[in-house]
């Protein structure tokens, strides 16, 4: 879904050149030429996020970061080089090439939405959402997984449907504390998380915990099961303890610190890159605030909907990977819009900054909705067909990408506008003071 963005940017620019009256050959040449800066800037920011994730992540998160980095590089190569070779080959054979149809030809080309003028209404809407989220985070909190709390997690399957509350009560007697018990997939399968004996890091304690758990669960089986069958590691078995995971308290603390550092450094590096690349710190601040907005929305959605939605919403390493993916996607979206604003300011320096910003944002609507739409379609397919294990991860991505698309249009650029106007007023006041002194 994200890989298609570079192609969408190129095709939208080609369509603009065609609408300007250029022939197909010149339109393709100019379309590619005018797309490079937006594509490179957008992908560099996502690449920086992937590098930060690789440095500060661990285990599966590093693997995810590696895949993200390779994906960005390969998608850049195919979008810029391979697609161009294909078009040149088609043109050399005088093949007909079209970039639209009767339904999409003028889509978004005549939109004139006043993004800057309406900005305060969207600030209020975002503020309300964030306040609701912060209240939920402060009162309800987040459901931290074993990655962050330390503990043992088991997936156990029974030969009949079971009630999670009954299983929790039975294990509370065995563990002397209430473990976390959730339905995991079908109604006869549960995920059990406990901190029982987590401070004792040896194989004997692992066996003791499993034995205690078995004693609490054996009465839930219609057909009697031995501890040996329950705890065996036979890949072919369909009942009993199917999988287990252990994270010690020290490892959990390291993971938590790494996650916080990853998000922090990703935001700082992106801010510095945008401020330098666009030669205005206001763009960097606007992008940074919009990223904080998207991160808070994604975080608070995990708090608000935890226990309400029928799938797992644990904050674990996969969720941190989702957050950083959201940051990378959102800033990519924002940078493409910033790039068009920079282009309009260069082309029409005598126009008011508000007019240039509105025209630039309106001109990118086709690209924004095409990219977001294709990405959300892919995520929706994974959400529906991908299985229980990754459903929470995909949910975070869907919420974050929806928030990122919104913030790129209604938060980042309008905020940059406010900071530019404020900075210009400050400069004018200083200049006036100097004149008065003289």
C-alpha positions as a Python dict, from the first residue, in 0.01 Angstrom:
ca = {
    (1, 'X'): (0, 0, 0),
    (2, 'X'): (271, 252, 98),
    (3, 'X'): (494, 144, -190),
    (4, 'X'): (238, 265, -443),
    (5, 'X'): (274, 627, -324),
    (6, 'X'): (570, 712, -550),
    (7, 'X'): (380, 582, -854),
    (8, 'X'): (69, 780, -754),
    (9, 'X'): (276, 1101, -723),
    (10, 'X'): (427, 1046, -1070),
    (11, 'X'): (95, 964, -1236),
    (12, 'X'): (-80, 1263, -1077),
    (13, 'X'): (197, 1495, -1202),
    (14, 'X'): (171, 1345, -1551),
    (15, 'X'): (-205, 1406, -1547),
    (16, 'X'): (-144, 1769, -1447),
    (17, 'X'): (96, 1811, -1740),
    (18, 'X'): (-162, 1659, -1977),
    (19, 'X'): (-431, 1896, -1845),
    (20, 'X'): (-187, 2183, -1913),
    (21, 'X'): (-200, 2088, -2284),
    (22, 'X'): (127, 1897, -2323),
    (23, 'X'): (162, 1592, -2543),
    (24, 'X'): (190, 1250, -2381),
    (25, 'X'): (566, 1216, -2438),
    (26, 'X'): (650, 1558, -2291),
    (27, 'X'): (394, 1509, -2014),
    (28, 'X'): (563, 1187, -1902),
    (29, 'X'): (910, 1347, -1912),
    (30, 'X'): (802, 1654, -1714),
    (31, 'X'): (582, 1450, -1483),
    (32, 'X'): (877, 1237, -1373),
    (33, 'X'): (1106, 1539, -1351),
    (34, 'X'): (866, 1735, -1129),
    (35, 'X'): (797, 1436, -903),
    (36, 'X'): (1152, 1358, -794),
    (37, 'X'): (1184, 1606, -507),
    (38, 'X'): (854, 1502, -343),
    (39, 'X'): (932, 1132, -382),
    (40, 'X'): (1286, 1158, -247),
    (41, 'X'): (1195, 1383, 47),
    (42, 'X'): (898, 1167, 144),
    (43, 'X'): (1090, 841, 125),
    (44, 'X'): (1400, 977, 303),
    (45, 'X'): (1188, 1066, 609),
    (46, 'X'): (1035, 715, 612),
    (47, 'X'): (1381, 565, 562),
    (48, 'X'): (1512, 763, 862),
    (49, 'X'): (1224, 621, 1070),
    (50, 'X'): (1319, 269, 960),
    (51, 'X'): (1684, 325, 1057),
    (52, 'X'): (1586, 455, 1402),
    (53, 'X'): (1358, 153, 1447),
    (54, 'X'): (1642, -82, 1355),
    (55, 'X'): (1889, 85, 1593),
    (56, 'X'): (1662, 100, 1898),
    (57, 'X'): (1435, -198, 1832),
    (58, 'X'): (1505, -561, 1909),
    (59, 'X'): (1406, -902, 1778),
    (60, 'X'): (1097, -890, 1556),
    (61, 'X'): (1100, -509, 1547),
    (62, 'X'): (1449, -509, 1394),
    (63, 'X'): (1326, -759, 1137),
    (64, 'X'): (1032, -532, 1061),
    (65, 'X'): (1267, -232, 1026),
    (66, 'X'): (1489, -427, 787),
    (67, 'X'): (1188, -517, 571),
    (68, 'X'): (1072, -152, 576),
    (69, 'X'): (1414, -20, 467),
    (70, 'X'): (1448, -279, 188),
    (71, 'X'): (1089, -207, 79),
    (72, 'X'): (1150, 169, 57),
    (73, 'X'): (1467, 126, -149),
    (74, 'X'): (1317, -129, -389),
    (75, 'X'): (990, 65, -432),
    (76, 'X'): (1190, 381, -510),
    (77, 'X'): (1390, 190, -773),
    (78, 'X'): (1083, 37, -938),
    (79, 'X'): (878, 361, -931),
    (80, 'X'): (1149, 590, -1066),
    (81, 'X'): (1344, 359, -1297),
    (82, 'X'): (1148, 45, -1393),
    (83, 'X'): (817, 225, -1460),
    (84, 'X'): (1002, 486, -1671),
    (85, 'X'): (1168, 213, -1879),
    (86, 'X'): (826, 55, -1939),
    (87, 'X'): (674, 387, -2051),
    (88, 'X'): (968, 462, -2281),
    (89, 'X'): (933, 118, -2436),
    (90, 'X'): (560, 171, -2495),
    (91, 'X'): (621, 515, -2645),
    (92, 'X'): (889, 380, -2880),
    (93, 'X'): (630, 136, -3014),
    (94, 'X'): (366, 413, -3045),
    (95, 'X'): (140, 238, -2798),
    (96, 'X'): (-149, 437, -2653),
    (97, 'X'): (-91, 532, -2288),
    (98, 'X'): (-369, 673, -2071),
    (99, 'X'): (-362, 791, -1709),
    (100, 'X'): (-733, 839, -1654),
    (101, 'X'): (-1081, 748, -1772),
    (102, 'X'): (-1410, 931, -1805),
    (103, 'X'): (-1479, 898, -1433),
    (104, 'X'): (-1139, 1003, -1296),
    (105, 'X'): (-1030, 1256, -1562),
    (106, 'X'): (-1124, 1569, -1368),
    (107, 'X'): (-1138, 1417, -1017),
    (108, 'X'): (-1013, 1669, -757),
    (109, 'X'): (-896, 1906, -1034),
    (110, 'X'): (-1154, 2177, -957),
    (111, 'X'): (-1157, 2154, -577),
    (112, 'X'): (-1106, 2483, -396),
    (113, 'X'): (-1126, 2407, -25),
    (114, 'X'): (-1009, 2678, 214),
    (115, 'X'): (-780, 2467, 434),
    (116, 'X'): (-610, 2765, 596),
    (117, 'X'): (-932, 2957, 655),
    (118, 'X'): (-1101, 2655, 820),
    (119, 'X'): (-798, 2558, 1027),
    (120, 'X'): (-929, 2669, 1369),
    (121, 'X'): (-1236, 2446, 1340),
    (122, 'X'): (-1011, 2149, 1272),
    (123, 'X'): (-782, 2248, 1561),
    (124, 'X'): (-1087, 2233, 1789),
    (125, 'X'): (-1196, 1893, 1649),
    (126, 'X'): (-845, 1751, 1698),
    (127, 'X'): (-827, 1905, 2046),
    (128, 'X'): (-1152, 1735, 2149),
    (129, 'X'): (-1027, 1397, 2022),
    (130, 'X'): (-694, 1435, 2202),
    (131, 'X'): (-860, 1542, 2530),
    (132, 'X'): (-1087, 1233, 2517),
    (133, 'X'): (-781, 1019, 2448),
    (134, 'X'): (-573, 1171, 2727),
    (135, 'X'): (-861, 1123, 2976),
    (136, 'X'): (-885, 756, 2872),
    (137, 'X'): (-507, 713, 2902),
    (138, 'X'): (-509, 876, 3249),
    (139, 'X'): (-808, 680, 3385),
    (140, 'X'): (-820, 351, 3195),
    (141, 'X'): (-457, 333, 3086),
    (142, 'X'): (-306, 93, 2835),
    (143, 'X'): (-302, -284, 2830),
    (144, 'X'): (73, -350, 2828),
    (145, 'X'): (184, -684, 2693),
    (146, 'X'): (451, -911, 2832),
    (147, 'X'): (713, -720, 2629),
    (148, 'X'): (672, -424, 2865),
    (149, 'X'): (566, -579, 3195),
    (150, 'X'): (763, -901, 3204),
    (151, 'X'): (588, -1233, 3253),
    (152, 'X'): (493, -1559, 3089),
    (153, 'X'): (233, -1592, 2816),
    (154, 'X'): (69, -1919, 2714),
    (155, 'X'): (-177, -2004, 2439),
    (156, 'X'): (-394, -2293, 2561),
    (157, 'X'): (-660, -2481, 2365),
    (158, 'X'): (-941, -2685, 2522),
    (159, 'X'): (-1170, -2951, 2378),
    (160, 'X'): (-1479, -2735, 2438),
    (161, 'X'): (-1566, -2364, 2461),
    (162, 'X'): (-1463, -2204, 2792),
    (163, 'X'): (-1543, -1883, 2979),
    (164, 'X'): (-1243, -1653, 3033),
    (165, 'X'): (-1382, -1542, 3371),
    (166, 'X'): (-1409, -1906, 3488),
    (167, 'X'): (-1053, -1977, 3372),
    (168, 'X'): (-927, -1660, 3546),
    (169, 'X'): (-1097, -1757, 3875),
    (170, 'X'): (-954, -2108, 3861),
    (171, 'X'): (-600, -1983, 3795),
    (172, 'X'): (-627, -1712, 4062),
    (173, 'X'): (-646, -1990, 4321),
    (174, 'X'): (-342, -2163, 4169),
    (175, 'X'): (-126, -1852, 4114),
    (176, 'X'): (-238, -1656, 4423),
    (177, 'X'): (-308, -1368, 4183),
    (178, 'X'): (-545, -1307, 3894),
    (179, 'X'): (-372, -1368, 3560),
    (180, 'X'): (-483, -1203, 3238),
    (181, 'X'): (-703, -1438, 3038),
    (182, 'X'): (-835, -1354, 2692),
    (183, 'X'): (-1012, -1547, 2421),
    (184, 'X'): (-755, -1596, 2146),
    (185, 'X'): (-924, -1687, 1821),
    (186, 'X'): (-1194, -1952, 1870),
    (187, 'X'): (-1400, -1981, 2189),
    (188, 'X'): (-1206, -2290, 2303),
    (189, 'X'): (-867, -2116, 2293),
    (190, 'X'): (-730, -1862, 2543),
    (191, 'X'): (-420, -1653, 2594),
    (192, 'X'): (-298, -1654, 2954),
    (193, 'X'): (-46, -1402, 3087),
    (194, 'X'): (93, -1426, 3439),
    (195, 'X'): (377, -1275, 3645),
    (196, 'X'): (386, -1577, 3877),
    (197, 'X'): (751, -1662, 3967),
    (198, 'X'): (879, -1427, 3694),
    (199, 'X'): (1172, -1320, 3914),
    (200, 'X'): (1304, -1678, 3917),
    (201, 'X'): (1489, -1720, 3590),
    (202, 'X'): (1558, -2091, 3554),
    (203, 'X'): (1415, -2389, 3370),
    (204, 'X'): (1284, -2547, 3692),
    (205, 'X'): (1062, -2247, 3764),
    (206, 'X'): (926, -2264, 3407),
    (207, 'X'): (821, -2624, 3467),
    (208, 'X'): (669, -2535, 3806),
    (209, 'X'): (459, -2255, 3654),
    (210, 'X'): (329, -2488, 3381),
    (211, 'X'): (246, -2756, 3638),
    (212, 'X'): (57, -2505, 3854),
    (213, 'X'): (-130, -2380, 3548),
    (214, 'X'): (-219, -2735, 3444),
    (215, 'X'): (-362, -2808, 3789),
    (216, 'X'): (-587, -2505, 3756),
    (217, 'X'): (-699, -2592, 3402),
    (218, 'X'): (-732, -2971, 3393),
    (219, 'X'): (-1097, -2968, 3507),
    (220, 'X'): (-1193, -2765, 3197),
    (221, 'X'): (-1121, -3062, 2968),
    (222, 'X'): (-1406, -3303, 2893),
    (223, 'X'): (-1156, -3580, 2822),
    (224, 'X'): (-890, -3617, 3094),
    (225, 'X'): (-544, -3494, 2989),
    (226, 'X'): (-207, -3573, 3148),
    (227, 'X'): (48, -3303, 3227),
    (228, 'X'): (286, -3466, 2980),
    (229, 'X'): (36, -3432, 2696),
    (230, 'X'): (-62, -3082, 2808),
    (231, 'X'): (295, -2945, 2810),
    (232, 'X'): (452, -3142, 2525),
    (233, 'X'): (616, -2951, 2238),
    (234, 'X'): (475, -3179, 1969),
    (235, 'X'): (393, -2961, 1667),
    (236, 'X'): (109, -3193, 1567),
    (237, 'X'): (-89, -3158, 1892),
    (238, 'X'): (-416, -2964, 1885),
    (239, 'X'): (-500, -2947, 2256),
    (240, 'X'): (-315, -2828, 2566),
    (241, 'X'): (-43, -2564, 2588),
    (242, 'X'): (26, -2475, 2224),
    (243, 'X'): (288, -2203, 2274),
    (244, 'X'): (467, -2009, 2546),
    (245, 'X'): (670, -1690, 2575),
    (246, 'X'): (876, -1554, 2864),
    (247, 'X'): (1008, -1201, 2913),
    (248, 'X'): (1206, -1119, 3229),
    (249, 'X'): (1166, -784, 3409),
    (250, 'X'): (1511, -662, 3298),
    (251, 'X'): (1440, -741, 2932),
    (252, 'X'): (1098, -571, 2962),
    (253, 'X'): (1261, -253, 3097),
    (254, 'X'): (1516, -255, 2814),
    (255, 'X'): (1240, -296, 2555),
    (256, 'X'): (1042, -9, 2709),
    (257, 'X'): (1343, 224, 2708),
    (258, 'X'): (1426, 128, 2351),
    (259, 'X'): (1069, 194, 2239),
    (260, 'X'): (1062, 541, 2399),
    (261, 'X'): (1401, 629, 2251),
    (262, 'X'): (1294, 504, 1907),
    (263, 'X'): (986, 728, 1897),
    (264, 'X'): (1174, 1027, 2045),
    (265, 'X'): (1469, 1012, 1805),
    (266, 'X'): (1243, 943, 1505),
    (267, 'X'): (1051, 1266, 1577),
    (268, 'X'): (1369, 1472, 1635),
    (269, 'X'): (1546, 1347, 1322),
    (270, 'X'): (1237, 1410, 1107),
    (271, 'X'): (1204, 1764, 1249),
    (272, 'X'): (1569, 1842, 1172),
    (273, 'X'): (1545, 1700, 819),
    (274, 'X'): (1230, 1898, 730),
    (275, 'X'): (1362, 2221, 884),
    (276, 'X'): (1685, 2192, 681),
    (277, 'X'): (1529, 2063, 359),
    (278, 'X'): (1254, 2326, 342),
    (279, 'X'): (1471, 2604, 490),
    (280, 'X'): (1199, 2707, 734),
    (281, 'X'): (1178, 2578, 1091),
    (282, 'X'): (802, 2643, 1081),
    (283, 'X'): (752, 2347, 850),
    (284, 'X'): (950, 2128, 1090),
    (285, 'X'): (737, 2235, 1388),
    (286, 'X'): (412, 2187, 1192),
    (287, 'X'): (522, 1838, 1089),
    (288, 'X'): (635, 1751, 1442),
    (289, 'X'): (307, 1860, 1605),
    (290, 'X'): (102, 1667, 1348),
    (291, 'X'): (312, 1355, 1418),
    (292, 'X'): (254, 1396, 1792),
    (293, 'X'): (-118, 1430, 1709),
    (294, 'X'): (-118, 1104, 1509),
    (295, 'X'): (80, 919, 1777),
    (296, 'X'): (-162, 1032, 2050),
    (297, 'X'): (-466, 932, 1842),
    (298, 'X'): (-322, 583, 1782),
    (299, 'X'): (-221, 543, 2149),
    (300, 'X'): (-555, 662, 2284),
    (301, 'X'): (-748, 435, 2044),
    (302, 'X'): (-575, 138, 2212),
    (303, 'X'): (-687, 270, 2550),
    (304, 'X'): (-1045, 363, 2451),
    (305, 'X'): (-1127, 42, 2261),
    (306, 'X'): (-936, -207, 2481),
    (307, 'X'): (-1190, -453, 2618),
    (308, 'X'): (-1459, -323, 2381),
    (309, 'X'): (-1343, -460, 2047),
    (310, 'X'): (-1339, -840, 2011),
    (311, 'X'): (-964, -869, 1949),
    (312, 'X'): (-642, -815, 2139),
    (313, 'X'): (-518, -453, 2186),
    (314, 'X'): (-197, -514, 2380),
    (315, 'X'): (83, -259, 2370),
    (316, 'X'): (382, -469, 2268),
    (317, 'X'): (678, -447, 2031),
    (318, 'X'): (448, -490, 1731),
    (319, 'X'): (249, -185, 1844),
    (320, 'X'): (570, 21, 1864),
    (321, 'X'): (650, -91, 1510),
    (322, 'X'): (298, 20, 1409),
    (323, 'X'): (353, 361, 1574),
    (324, 'X'): (678, 417, 1389),
    (325, 'X'): (520, 303, 1063),
    (326, 'X'): (241, 557, 1123),
    (327, 'X'): (502, 826, 1186),
    (328, 'X'): (684, 732, 864),
    (329, 'X'): (363, 723, 660),
    (330, 'X'): (224, 1047, 804),
    (331, 'X'): (544, 1245, 754),
    (332, 'X'): (572, 1109, 399),
    (333, 'X'): (221, 1241, 331),
    (334, 'X'): (304, 1574, 497),
    (335, 'X'): (635, 1619, 313),
    (336, 'X'): (468, 1569, -27),
    (337, 'X'): (228, 1854, 58),
    (338, 'X'): (513, 2070, 194),
    (339, 'X'): (703, 2009, -130),
    (340, 'X'): (409, 2134, -337),
    (341, 'X'): (375, 2441, -111),
    (342, 'X'): (745, 2516, -164),
    (343, 'X'): (693, 2480, -540),
    (344, 'X'): (396, 2721, -541),
    (345, 'X'): (583, 2978, -328),
    (346, 'X'): (871, 2963, -580),
    (347, 'X'): (638, 2992, -883),
    (348, 'X'): (415, 3265, -737),
    (349, 'X'): (627, 3466, -491),
    (350, 'X'): (394, 3771, -507),
    (351, 'X'): (88, 3575, -398),
    (352, 'X'): (-15, 3567, -32),
    (353, 'X'): (121, 3268, 162),
    (354, 'X'): (-239, 3165, 245),
    (355, 'X'): (-334, 3148, -124),
    (356, 'X'): (-23, 2950, -217),
    (357, 'X'): (-82, 2703, 66),
    (358, 'X'): (-449, 2649, -19),
    (359, 'X'): (-375, 2602, -391),
    (360, 'X'): (-89, 2362, -315),
    (361, 'X'): (-298, 2149, -78),
    (362, 'X'): (-592, 2138, -320),
    (363, 'X'): (-360, 2029, -602),
    (364, 'X'): (-238, 1729, -398),
    (365, 'X'): (-584, 1597, -301),
    (366, 'X'): (-590, 1340, -582),
    (367, 'X'): (-257, 1195, -476),
    (368, 'X'): (-350, 1204, -105),
    (369, 'X'): (-677, 1014, -142),
    (370, 'X'): (-541, 767, -398),
    (371, 'X'): (-247, 674, -174),
    (372, 'X'): (-451, 659, 147),
    (373, 'X'): (-729, 465, -26),
    (374, 'X'): (-498, 198, -168),
    (375, 'X'): (-315, 164, 165),
    (376, 'X'): (-638, 129, 363),
    (377, 'X'): (-772, -131, 118),
    (378, 'X'): (-459, -343, 171),
    (379, 'X'): (-482, -303, 550),
    (380, 'X'): (-852, -388, 551),
    (381, 'X'): (-780, -709, 360),
    (382, 'X'): (-509, -804, 614),
    (383, 'X'): (-741, -709, 901),
    (384, 'X'): (-1021, -934, 774),
    (385, 'X'): (-817, -1229, 648),
    (386, 'X'): (-488, -1199, 838),
    (387, 'X'): (-591, -1380, 1154),
    (388, 'X'): (-622, -1296, 1523),
    (389, 'X'): (-252, -1248, 1598),
    (390, 'X'): (-197, -939, 1380),
    (391, 'X'): (-547, -787, 1400),
    (392, 'X'): (-451, -541, 1677),
    (393, 'X'): (-139, -438, 1487),
    (394, 'X'): (-337, -372, 1169),
    (395, 'X'): (-605, -183, 1367),
    (396, 'X'): (-335, 54, 1495),
    (397, 'X'): (-211, 108, 1139),
    (398, 'X'): (-561, 180, 1006),
    (399, 'X'): (-633, 433, 1281),
    (400, 'X'): (-290, 592, 1239),
    (401, 'X'): (-308, 620, 860),
    (402, 'X'): (-656, 775, 878),
    (403, 'X'): (-524, 1020, 1140),
    (404, 'X'): (-209, 1082, 936),
    (405, 'X'): (-404, 1163, 620),
    (406, 'X'): (-623, 1404, 818),
    (407, 'X'): (-333, 1574, 998),
    (408, 'X'): (-128, 1619, 679),
    (409, 'X'): (-406, 1829, 531),
    (410, 'X'): (-572, 1991, 831),
    (411, 'X'): (-293, 2018, 1089),
    (412, 'X'): (65, 2023, 955),
    (413, 'X'): (38, 2288, 682),
    (414, 'X'): (-209, 2515, 867),
    (415, 'X'): (18, 2502, 1175),
    (416, 'X'): (318, 2590, 958),
    (417, 'X'): (113, 2882, 822),
    (418, 'X'): (37, 3008, 1175),
    (419, 'X'): (403, 2988, 1275),
    (420, 'X'): (512, 3165, 953),
    (421, 'X'): (260, 3446, 1010),
    (422, 'X'): (369, 3476, 1374),
    (423, 'X'): (736, 3485, 1273),
    (424, 'X'): (670, 3751, 1009),
    (425, 'X'): (483, 3965, 1263),
    (426, 'X'): (777, 3937, 1504),
    (427, 'X'): (1021, 4043, 1233),
    (428, 'X'): (800, 4340, 1140),
    (429, 'X'): (774, 4450, 1505),
    (430, 'X'): (1153, 4436, 1542),
    (431, 'X'): (1200, 4632, 1219),
    (432, 'X'): (950, 4896, 1334),
    (433, 'X'): (1127, 4929, 1670),
    (434, 'X'): (1462, 4986, 1494),
    (435, 'X'): (1305, 5255, 1275),
    (436, 'X'): (1157, 5430, 1581),
    (437, 'X'): (1493, 5423, 1760),
    (438, 'X'): (1659, 5588, 1463),
}
